[in-house]
Amino acid sequence: MRPELVVNEIPAPGNLAPFSIAMAADVAPARHGSDSELGTGRFILLYDPSAPDAWGGEFRVVCFVQAPLETDIGLDPFLADVTWSWLVDALDAKGANYAAASGTATKIISTGYGELASQGDGAQIELRASWTPLDHELTAHVEGWGELLCMLAGLPPTVEGVSLLSARRVGRE
């Protein structure tokens, strides 16, 4: 996982499959024990050895990611399409082998009033998605989800063999 993510195991829903595990991740959270102001997400891996027809396999991933946006970006009519394409790109870049992907991307634009007027306008993007892993290489699915969360939080995508330069500048002597 990317070093910008703090990942913890959380209780998995007990009624979706005979076996499951769930994780929560926050992008550089400001406070321990609370959702990040940059982005947060949940990843649930379900396993049912009977391979339900609706899943198309023994495993099913259900995930959620959410990140705040600048209001003008939240108004972009292509934001939902871009968010979905980032999920597909992240899974493909990590080598995740999957089928039956589905989901929704939700743009939220809000304005505070009354006691909340000082908050002003705000926007966020949420993606809820699920897909069926086609093999047991499940690490690629978790890493793809983590990559998506970081991209939505405004961090540049990672590319194998390429290092990011620090934003800190060093003066010349």
Secondary structure, 3 states (H helix, E strand, C coil): CCCCEEEEEECCCCCCCCEEEEEEEEECCCCCCCCCCCCEEEEEEEECCCCCCCCCCCEEEEEEEEEEECHHHHCCCCHHHHHHHHHHHHHHHCCCCEEEEEEEEEEEEEECCHHHHHHCEEEEEEEEEEEEECCCCCHHHHHHHHHHHHHHCCCCCCCCCCCCCCCCCCCCC
